[in-house]
């Protein structure tokens, strides 16, 4: 009986997760496009000297931090780093989706920059080493950022829908010209809009956290295990 309840618990949560992912597909696709656009920029557009220096220093620092780690320590390091990045990319997306977009852009640029450097030194086949963990890690990052983008955009869309229905031209124009200040100001003083926003936000936050726990978490764990082992062996 206990096993049946546990099975139903996981089945129901995965079903709800998949439904919300399908509802959020346009936001996830938007993040995917932004990510690969910056991969191309990082790979083919020469970086300014100062930026290149900062990236190389960051990579060198990572190499020094992970030098001498066992496979288990590498797995833990990679997993905690990715889970933190994904969680913040989702939760801080609340701020109008800005953080989700920035996170995706930076990750894409770094991947493009590093891939270009590695290919020029070791050949294109070295990228095959990224594939095993990439098929788990990248979808997790896209999901997190896409859900964060949806959380943030919901504040904007609900604001405009609310005043569009009421034909309040002044509020609409103010929202366009002074976004995000007008939205924050209105949420503080407009109880009806605040309630309207809050109910929608809680619904989206609950679904986002469910997906993070039941989908993103296991994907990043698998990716970290594969990447940690590969780095240790190679």
VODOTI-300510 format. One line per field, with one value per residue: residue number from 1; residue in three letters; y, x, z of N, C-alpha, C, O in turn. Coordinates in pm, whole numbers, always signed. Atoms other than C-alpha are relative to their C-alpha. Layout:
// residues N
k (NUM,...)
r (ALA,...)
n_v (Y,...)
n_u (X,...)
n_w (Z,...)
ca_v (Y,...)
ca_u (X,...)
ca_w (Z,...)
c_v (Y,...)
c_u (X,...)
c_w (Z,...)
o_v (Y,...)
o_u (X,...)
o_w (Z,...)
***
This chain:
// residues 234
k (1,2,3,4,5,6,7,8,9,10,11,12,13,14,15,16,17,18,19,20,21,22,23,24,25,26,27,28,29,30,31,32,33,34,35,36,37,38,39,40,41,42,43,44,45,46,47,48,49,50,51,52,53,54,55,56,57,58,59,60,61,62,63,64,65,66,67,68,69,70,71,72,73,74,75,76,77,78,79,80,81,82,83,84,85,86,87,88,89,90,91,92,93,94,95,96,97,98,99,100,101,102,103,104,105,106,107,108,109,110,111,112,113,114,115,116,117,118,119,120,121,122,123,124,125,126,127,128,129,130,131,132,133,134,135,136,137,138,139,140,141,142,143,144,145,146,147,148,149,150,151,152,153,154,155,156,157,158,159,160,161,162,163,164,165,166,167,168,169,170,171,172,173,174,175,176,177,178,179,180,181,182,183,184,185,186,187,188,189,190,191,192,193,194,195,196,197,198,199,200,201,202,203,204,205,206,207,208,209,210,211,212,213,214,215,216,217,218,219,220,221,222,223,224,225,226,227,228,229,230,231,232,233,234)
r (UNK,UNK,UNK,UNK,UNK,UNK,UNK,UNK,UNK,UNK,UNK,UNK,UNK,UNK,UNK,UNK,UNK,UNK,UNK,UNK,UNK,UNK,UNK,UNK,UNK,UNK,UNK,UNK,UNK,UNK,UNK,UNK,UNK,UNK,UNK,UNK,UNK,UNK,UNK,UNK,UNK,UNK,UNK,UNK,UNK,UNK,UNK,UNK,UNK,UNK,UNK,UNK,UNK,UNK,UNK,UNK,UNK,UNK,UNK,UNK,UNK,UNK,UNK,UNK,UNK,UNK,UNK,UNK,UNK,UNK,UNK,UNK,UNK,UNK,UNK,UNK,UNK,UNK,UNK,UNK,UNK,UNK,UNK,UNK,UNK,UNK,UNK,UNK,UNK,UNK,UNK,UNK,UNK,UNK,UNK,UNK,UNK,UNK,UNK,UNK,UNK,UNK,UNK,UNK,UNK,UNK,UNK,UNK,UNK,UNK,UNK,UNK,UNK,UNK,UNK,UNK,UNK,UNK,UNK,UNK,UNK,UNK,UNK,UNK,UNK,UNK,UNK,UNK,UNK,UNK,UNK,UNK,UNK,UNK,UNK,UNK,UNK,UNK,UNK,UNK,UNK,UNK,UNK,UNK,UNK,UNK,UNK,UNK,UNK,UNK,UNK,UNK,UNK,UNK,UNK,UNK,UNK,UNK,UNK,UNK,UNK,UNK,UNK,UNK,UNK,UNK,UNK,UNK,UNK,UNK,UNK,UNK,UNK,UNK,UNK,UNK,UNK,UNK,UNK,UNK,UNK,UNK,UNK,UNK,UNK,UNK,UNK,UNK,UNK,UNK,UNK,UNK,UNK,UNK,UNK,UNK,UNK,UNK,UNK,UNK,UNK,UNK,UNK,UNK,UNK,UNK,UNK,UNK,UNK,UNK,UNK,UNK,UNK,UNK,UNK,UNK,UNK,UNK,UNK,UNK,UNK,UNK,UNK,UNK,UNK,UNK,UNK,UNK,UNK,UNK,UNK,UNK,UNK,UNK)
n_v (-121,-114,-10,-52,-142,-62,+2,-100,-131,-34,-4,-122,-116,-3,-37,-143,-65,+6,-89,-139,-19,-22,-134,-100,+33,-120,-64,+87,-18,-133,+15,+83,-86,-95,+75,+39,-123,-42,+102,-41,-123,+38,+84,-59,-145,-19,-68,-109,+50,+1,+106,+127,+17,+34,+137,+93,+1,+76,+141,+41,+10,+124,+112,+7,+45,+141,+80,+95,+55,+136,+1,-35,-144,-69,+14,-89,-139,-31,+6,-114,-120,-3,-8,-138,-86,+25,-46,-147,-40,+13,-82,-142,-38,-78,-141,-24,+93,-55,+85,+123,-34,-26,+129,+78,-68,+22,+142,+24,-65,+76,+127,-29,-47,+112,+100,-51,+11,+142,+55,-53,+61,+147,+56,-3,+123,-14,-40,+121,+26,-81,+49,+86,-72,-112,+38,-9,-130,-111,-6,-46,-145,-64,+7,-93,-138,-21,-16,-130,-102,-3,-63,-144,-57,+2,-129,-100,+33,-18,-144,-56,+60,-58,-135,+6,+32,-116,-110,-108,-39,-63,+106,+74,-83,-9,+130,+10,-99,+6,+137,+73,-78,-16,+127,+16,-102,+38,+119,-41,-79,+53,+128,+95,+48,+78,+131,+60,+41,+95,+132,+51,+22,+120,+114,+20,+33,+139,+88,-13,+73,+143,+41,-6,+114,+130,+11,-67,+60,+126,-22,-57,+103,+92,-74,-18,+131,+29,-98,+20,+121,-26,-90,+75,+103,-58)
n_u (+83,-93,-66,+97,+12,-124,+4,+97,-57,-97,+69,+80,-88,-62,+106,+20,-123,-2,+106,-44,-109,+63,+60,-108,-95,-45,-103,-118,-58,-63,-129,-85,-47,-96,-119,-79,-46,-122,-101,-57,-76,-121,-87,-44,-29,-117,+31,-91,-117,+27,+97,-71,-87,+83,+51,-112,-31,+108,-22,-119,+39,+76,-94,-77,+91,+35,-122,-24,+125,+40,+119,+114,-7,+32,+145,+66,-30,+74,+143,+39,-15,+108,+131,+10,+19,+134,+102,+1,+49,+145,+62,-25,+74,+115,-27,+36,-70,-130,-110,+2,-58,-144,-65,-5,-93,-136,-34,-17,-124,-113,-10,-51,-139,-87,+3,-82,-141,-37,-2,-118,-120,+4,+83,+143,+48,-5,+134,+78,-10,+101,+134,+70,+65,+74,+138,+76,-19,+58,+146,+29,-24,+105,+125,-8,+4,+130,+100,-29,+48,+146,+34,-21,+89,+137,+24,+23,+121,+117,+18,+60,+133,+89,+40,+59,+142,+66,-20,-70,-108,-109,-78,-69,-111,-98,-67,-94,-107,-73,-20,+91,+37,+144,+59,-28,+79,+140,+19,+1,+117,+124,+26,+60,-107,-91,+64,+1,-137,-48,+56,-65,-141,-11,+24,-118,-113,+18,-32,-143,-73,+26,-84,-140,-26,+23,-59,-131,-92,-60,-78,-130,-75,-54,-103,-117,-66,-70,-109,-102,-76,-77,-112,-94,-68,-74)
n_w (+0,-8,+130,+95,-29,+46,+146,+42,-31,+104,+129,+5,+9,+133,+95,-14,+48,+146,+48,-14,+96,+130,-5,-6,+108,+72,-84,+6,+135,+4,-69,+86,+111,-59,-36,+118,+65,-68,+32,+129,-23,-73,+83,+127,-11,-88,-126,-39,-73,-144,-26,+20,-115,-115,+19,-19,-143,-64,+32,-73,-141,-12,+13,-125,-106,+18,+13,-108,-56,+38,+85,-85,-28,+125,+21,-95,+38,+122,-28,-82,+81,+99,-66,-48,+117,+54,-95,+2,+131,-2,-104,+24,+119,-50,+31,+140,+89,+40,-46,+81,+130,-21,-28,+124,+90,-49,+17,+144,+45,-54,+73,+133,-12,-40,+107,+110,-42,-10,+136,+70,-55,-3,+106,-23,-63,-145,-42,-29,-144,-68,+34,-97,-110,+56,+33,-124,-65,+74,-18,-136,-4,+81,-76,-114,+48,+64,-106,-61,+93,-9,-128,+11,+101,-51,-65,+104,+77,-85,-16,+120,+19,-102,+38,+135,-19,-60,+95,-71,+91,-75,-65,+106,+48,-110,-6,+113,-12,-127,-45,-89,-117,-8,-42,-143,-69,+6,-84,-141,-36,+59,-66,+95,+88,-82,-20,+133,+27,-101,+28,+121,-32,-84,+89,+84,-87,-43,+113,+30,-104,+23,+113,-45,-87,+62,+134,+10,-98,+47,+122,-38,-74,+102,+75,-87,-14,+127,+20,-102,+35,+121,-33,-84,+80,+112)
ca_v (+0,+236,+158,+236,+575,+654,+554,+771,+1062,+1054,+981,+1273,+1516,+1415,+1447,+1798,+1887,+1778,+1969,+2290,+2242,+2218,+2534,+2711,+2590,+2936,+3075,+2775,+2811,+3181,+3094,+2828,+3081,+3337,+3072,+2947,+3300,+3380,+3047,+3167,+3511,+3356,+3117,+3347,+3709,+3804,+3902,+4236,+4191,+4279,+4039,+3758,+3813,+3795,+3474,+3306,+3409,+3264,+2935,+2920,+2977,+2690,+2461,+2546,+2488,+2144,+2034,+1721,+1651,+1292,+1187,+1217,+1568,+1671,+1538,+1729,+2050,+2037,+1941,+2213,+2476,+2382,+2339,+2683,+2847,+2684,+2766,+3132,+3154,+3043,+3224,+3556,+3547,+3699,+4034,+4062,+3768,+3978,+3746,+3439,+3611,+3730,+3383,+3215,+3474,+3437,+3056,+3053,+3298,+3104,+2777,+2932,+3101,+2791,+2556,+2777,+2785,+2409,+2323,+2548,+2372,+2009,+1968,+1948,+1590,+1706,+1846,+1489,+1474,+1746,+1557,+1292,+1536,+1813,+1615,+1623,+1955,+2186,+2085,+2142,+2490,+2573,+2459,+2661,+2980,+2937,+2897,+3198,+3401,+3301,+3400,+3744,+3804,+3715,+4037,+4241,+4057,+4059,+4432,+4513,+4267,+4413,+4771,+4675,+4520,+4840,+5059,+5261,+5433,+5633,+5319,+5143,+5433,+5470,+5097,+5124,+5435,+5362,+4984,+4831,+5120,+5168,+4798,+4787,+5110,+4982,+4646,+4828,+5052,+4855,+4577,+4419,+4396,+4269,+3987,+3915,+3897,+3702,+3413,+3377,+3405,+3134,+2899,+2949,+2937,+2607,+2450,+2585,+2443,+2109,+2089,+2194,+1915,+1633,+1715,+1964,+1814,+1457,+1585,+1790,+1503,+1267,+1535,+1595,+1224,+1184,+1504,+1436,+1087,+1203,+1487,+1254,+986,+1223)
ca_u (+0,+286,+462,+144,+112,+477,+435,+124,+306,+590,+363,+134,+421,+591,+259,+204,+567,+536,+208,+361,+672,+449,+265,+600,+755,+767,+968,+1202,+1248,+1326,+1601,+1733,+1757,+1932,+2176,+2281,+2297,+2559,+2734,+2786,+2898,+3145,+3278,+3309,+3324,+3668,+3640,+3779,+4121,+4003,+3706,+3925,+4169,+3892,+3749,+4089,+4156,+3818,+3895,+4241,+4088,+3844,+4127,+4324,+4020,+3950,+4314,+4380,+4012,+3891,+3608,+3362,+3480,+3460,+3104,+3003,+3172,+3012,+2669,+2657,+2779,+2520,+2231,+2305,+2330,+2007,+1813,+1918,+1852,+1497,+1415,+1580,+1393,+1115,+1282,+1110,+1309,+1624,+1845,+1735,+1829,+2165,+2249,+2167,+2364,+2674,+2663,+2620,+2903,+3138,+3056,+3117,+3440,+3586,+3474,+3640,+3966,+3966,+3885,+4165,+4414,+4295,+4059,+3683,+3654,+3735,+3380,+3251,+3370,+3117,+2825,+2756,+2692,+2566,+2257,+2153,+2297,+2179,+1809,+1816,+1963,+1712,+1422,+1536,+1596,+1276,+1068,+1243,+1164,+799,+787,+925,+718,+401,+438,+452,+176,-66,-12,-97,-389,-535,-535,-615,-943,-1021,-916,-689,-473,-271,-165,-75,+138,+304,+382,+547,+750,+849,+862,+947,+891,+527,+452,+621,+448,+108,+151,+214,-92,-342,-487,-691,-392,-174,-420,-452,-74,-16,-249,-94,+259,+204,+65,+370,+618,+476,+499,+850,+973,+809,+992,+1317,+1288,+1159,+1323,+1611,+1767,+1805,+1925,+2201,+2297,+2340,+2536,+2766,+2839,+2928,+3135,+3315,+3417,+3528,+3742,+3898,+3983,+4104)
ca_w (+0,+90,-239,-429,-258,-331,-695,-728,-564,-817,-1113,-1029,-981,-1304,-1488,-1352,-1428,-1789,-1833,-1703,-1916,-2224,-2116,-2075,-2401,-2565,-2272,-2279,-2656,-2608,-2361,-2596,-2882,-2658,-2533,-2878,-3016,-2753,-2817,-3176,-3059,-2814,-3078,-3379,-3259,-3121,-2756,-2635,-2479,-2128,-2146,-2282,-1998,-1737,-1885,-1896,-1537,-1435,-1612,-1455,-1112,-1169,-1278,-965,-742,-891,-921,-717,-644,-640,-871,-582,-496,-861,-886,-572,-691,-1037,-905,-637,-882,-1145,-902,-753,-1095,-1213,-898,-897,-1272,-1203,-877,-965,-1294,-1082,-1152,-1492,-1632,-1654,-1448,-1647,-1971,-1835,-1698,-2029,-2225,-2005,-2008,-2384,-2440,-2212,-2387,-2728,-2619,-2450,-2730,-2991,-2795,-2731,-3094,-3223,-2996,-2995,-3290,-3325,-3197,-2845,-2833,-2825,-2464,-2377,-2529,-2260,-1976,-2205,-2303,-1936,-1818,-2097,-2086,-1709,-1754,-2030,-1814,-1511,-1706,-1909,-1595,-1441,-1751,-1727,-1360,-1444,-1755,-1562,-1359,-1676,-1866,-1572,-1525,-1886,-1903,-1586,-1714,-2074,-1958,-1766,-2061,-1835,-2097,-1845,-1652,-1978,-2102,-1763,-1762,-2104,-2022,-1663,-1646,-1396,-1152,-1240,-1191,-849,-743,-856,-684,-357,-374,-587,-371,-652,-885,-601,-528,-902,-934,-614,-702,-1048,-909,-644,-909,-1132,-844,-715,-1061,-1116,-785,-863,-1196,-1032,-776,-997,-1333,-1306,-992,-1131,-1470,-1308,-1079,-1377,-1566,-1268,-1225,-1593,-1609,-1281,-1389,-1733,-1592,-1334,-1591,-1863)
c_v (+126,+23,+61,+151,+76,+11,+107,+142,+45,+13,+130,+124,+9,+39,+152,+78,+8,+94,+145,+32,+29,+138,+110,-11,+125,+74,-80,+13,+134,-4,-79,+82,+98,-70,-29,+121,+45,-105,+40,+126,-32,-75,+76,+150,+18,+81,+116,-54,-11,-113,-138,-30,-46,-143,-102,-8,-81,-150,-55,-20,-129,-122,-19,-53,-151,-90,-91,-58,-143,+9,+41,+148,+81,-3,+97,+146,+41,+7,+123,+130,+14,+16,+142,+95,-15,+55,+153,+53,-5,+100,+150,+48,+80,+148,+20,-87,+41,-94,-129,+23,+21,-130,-82,+59,-27,-144,-34,+58,-77,-131,+22,+39,-117,-105,+42,-14,-145,-62,+46,-67,-152,-64,-12,-123,+5,+39,-120,-34,+79,-57,-81,+73,+116,-33,-1,+142,+113,+5,+50,+151,+75,+3,+104,+145,+32,+22,+133,+115,+11,+65,+153,+66,+6,+131,+106,-25,+23,+148,+57,-58,+64,+137,+8,-28,+119,+125,+123,+37,+58,-106,-79,+78,+13,-129,-15,+90,-19,-141,-14,+81,+13,-127,-21,+97,-41,-121,+36,+63,-52,-140,-104,-60,-88,-141,-80,-56,-112,-141,-64,-35,-129,-126,-32,-39,-146,-98,+4,-77,-150,-53,+0,-124,-133,-17,+56,-66,-132,+15,+52,-99,-99,+67,+14,-130,-32,+91,-22,-120,+22,+88,-74,-99,+62,+108)
c_u (+86,+70,-92,-16,+123,+4,-96,+52,+96,-66,-77,+88,+70,-102,-23,+121,+0,-105,+44,+117,-56,-64,+107,+96,+51,+108,+130,+69,+70,+138,+98,+60,+106,+133,+86,+43,+132,+111,+71,+84,+132,+99,+61,+30,+117,-37,+96,+110,-26,-95,+66,+90,-78,-52,+109,+42,-103,+19,+120,-30,-78,+91,+81,-86,-26,+123,+18,-125,-22,-125,-124,-5,-33,-150,-75,+17,-84,-149,-45,+8,-116,-137,-23,-29,-141,-109,-9,-52,-151,-64,+20,-59,-124,+17,-13,+78,+140,+115,+8,+65,+151,+76,+17,+101,+145,+44,+24,+130,+122,+20,+58,+147,+94,+6,+88,+148,+47,+11,+124,+129,+3,-84,-146,-52,+4,-137,-88,+4,-105,-140,-67,-68,-85,-145,-88,+6,-72,-153,-40,+17,-106,-133,-1,-13,-134,-110,+19,-49,-152,-47,+9,-97,-143,-36,-37,-133,-127,-32,-75,-140,-101,-50,-56,-150,-78,+17,+62,+125,+120,+89,+80,+120,+110,+80,+103,+121,+87,+16,+147,-55,-150,-68,+20,-86,-147,-29,-8,-134,-133,-27,-56,+105,+98,-53,+0,+138,+45,-49,+68,+146,+19,-21,+126,+123,-7,+37,+148,+85,-19,+91,+147,+36,-6,+65,+142,+103,+60,+83,+139,+86,+65,+114,+128,+77,+82,+121,+113,+88,+90,+122,+106,+82,+89,+97)
c_w (+0,-133,-104,+17,-50,-151,-53,+22,-110,-136,-17,-15,-134,-107,+2,-52,-152,-59,+6,-93,-139,-7,-11,-118,-73,+78,-4,-135,-11,+66,-85,-113,+52,+30,-123,-83,+62,-11,-129,+14,+69,-87,-117,+5,+97,+124,+22,+90,+150,+37,-13,+119,+122,-9,+25,+147,+78,-22,+77,+148,+25,-4,+128,+115,-8,-11,+122,+63,-45,-87,+80,+31,-123,-27,+91,-39,-121,+27,+79,-78,-98,+64,+52,-115,-56,+90,-1,-134,-8,+97,-27,-133,+34,-36,-152,-99,-36,+37,-81,-135,+12,+23,-126,-98,+41,-20,-146,-52,+48,-74,-139,+2,+29,-111,-116,+32,-1,-138,-75,+48,-15,-109,+42,+75,+153,+55,+32,+149,+79,-15,+110,+113,-51,-29,+125,+60,-72,+10,+139,+11,-80,+74,+112,-46,-66,+101,+73,-86,+6,+130,-10,-96,+51,+69,-103,-71,+82,+20,-120,-28,+93,-45,-142,+9,+53,-86,+67,-81,+74,+65,-103,-51,+104,+10,-110,+22,+123,+56,+47,+118,+16,+48,+150,+81,+5,+87,+149,+38,-57,+55,-96,-92,+77,+23,-130,-34,+93,-29,-121,+29,+81,-84,-81,+83,+45,-112,-35,+100,-15,-111,+41,+81,-75,-138,-3,+92,-50,-127,+32,+79,-96,-76,+82,+17,-125,-17,+100,-30,-121,+29,+81,-83,-109,+45)
o_v (+223,+137,+138,+225,+184,+114,+178,+232,+158,+104,+192,+215,+119,+108,+216,+185,+112,+159,+223,+143,+116,+204,+220,+51,+128,+131,-24,+17,+144,+53,-45,+70,+117,-17,-1,+114,+85,-72,+35,+137,+19,-63,+50,+203,-21,+186,+107,-148,-110,-182,-226,-145,-136,-215,-203,-114,-154,-230,-167,-113,-196,-217,-131,-129,-218,-213,-46,-140,-181,+115,+113,+209,+185,+98,+166,+225,+147,+98,+186,+218,+122,+87,+193,+182,+84,+115,+210,+154,+72,+176,+228,+167,+145,+217,+48,-51,-28,-119,-178,-62,-26,-152,-139,-14,-59,-170,-109,-6,-98,-169,-54,-7,-132,-157,-41,-54,-176,-138,-33,-74,-211,-187,-11,-116,-77,+16,-108,-100,+41,-27,-56,+42,+161,+53,-3,+193,+195,+113,+123,+218,+182,+103,+178,+222,+143,+108,+198,+214,+121,+140,+225,+174,+93,+176,+186,+66,+75,+188,+128,+13,+91,+164,+100,+33,+135,+233,+237,-19,+31,-95,-120,+22,+10,-126,-71,+50,+9,-159,+35,+27,+7,-121,-59,+58,-27,-127,-30,+39,-8,-236,-222,-181,-188,-239,-200,-167,-207,-236,-183,-137,-207,-225,-148,-120,-216,-197,-98,-144,-228,-159,-88,-181,-218,-129,-13,-93,-145,-54,+7,-97,-134,+6,-1,-129,-74,+46,-15,-113,-20,+60,-56,-114,+7,+167)
o_u (+58,+88,-49,-23,+112,+43,-63,+26,+86,-34,-73,+55,+89,-68,-30,+107,+30,-81,+21,+128,-7,-60,+80,+202,+167,+200,+239,+191,+173,+233,+216,+178,+209,+240,+206,+143,+224,+228,+194,+191,+237,+220,+175,+92,+107,-100,+213,+88,+14,-74,+43,+98,-34,-55,+88,+80,-69,+2,+117,+21,-58,+74,+106,-38,-37,+110,+11,-116,+15,-184,-210,-112,-98,-209,-167,-78,-146,-217,-145,-76,-173,-223,-135,-116,-205,-205,-119,-121,-214,-152,-75,-56,-184,-82,+84,+93,+208,+205,+117,+139,+228,+183,+124,+174,+229,+156,+116,+202,+216,+132,+144,+224,+196,+113,+160,+227,+156,+105,+185,+227,+108,-86,-178,-155,-59,-166,-188,-87,-142,-229,-184,-183,-177,-233,-211,-94,-138,-207,-138,-65,-151,-205,-98,-92,-186,-196,-77,-102,-207,-145,-78,-150,-220,-150,-128,-214,-226,-148,-174,-228,-215,-170,-131,-230,-197,-29,+25,+233,+235,+212,+193,+229,+229,+201,+210,+235,+207,+49,+236,-129,-203,-167,-74,-143,-212,-133,-78,-186,-240,+36,-20,+107,+146,+22,+28,+150,+109,+30,+99,+197,+110,+49,+166,+205,+94,+106,+206,+181,+73,+151,+223,+143,+81,+78,+236,+216,+182,+184,+238,+209,+182,+218,+238,+200,+197,+231,+230,+210,+205,+232,+226,+203,+193,+167)
o_w (-71,-175,-190,-81,-108,-207,-148,-58,-158,-213,-122,-91,-187,-204,-102,-111,-210,-161,-87,-143,-209,-111,-58,-118,-112,+19,-9,-143,-77,+14,-94,-144,-12,+1,-123,-155,-9,+0,-137,-46,+30,-69,-154,-87,+213,+115,-16,+166,+213,+137,+68,+164,+194,+91,+93,+196,+171,+70,+128,+212,+126,+72,+171,+199,+95,-14,+236,+154,-156,-101,+29,+32,-114,-66,+47,-33,-121,-20,+44,-61,-114,+11,+47,-105,-92,+43,-5,-138,-81,+58,-14,-164,-52,-61,-221,-215,-112,-44,-109,-185,-72,-34,-149,-165,-44,-64,-179,-128,-29,-106,-184,-82,-39,-140,-172,-54,-50,-164,-148,-27,-37,-120,+160,+142,+220,+172,+104,+200,+190,+64,+139,+147,+17,-20,+114,+111,-8,+33,+153,+73,-38,+72,+128,+10,-50,+83,+112,-36,+3,+130,+38,-68,+10,+61,-83,-89,+30,+26,-105,-75,+55,-39,-175,-61,+23,-49,+40,-61,+37,+59,-77,-67,+72,+32,-88,-3,+120,+173,-22,+200,+127,+121,+220,+183,+109,+152,+226,+146,-14,+13,-87,-115,+25,+15,-131,-86,+50,-23,-119,-18,+52,-65,-91,+40,+44,-88,-70,+62,+10,-98,+1,+65,-56,-186,-42,+51,-51,-143,-25,+71,-81,-100,+29,+18,-116,-49,+64,-15,-123,-19,+58,-62,-144,-37)
***
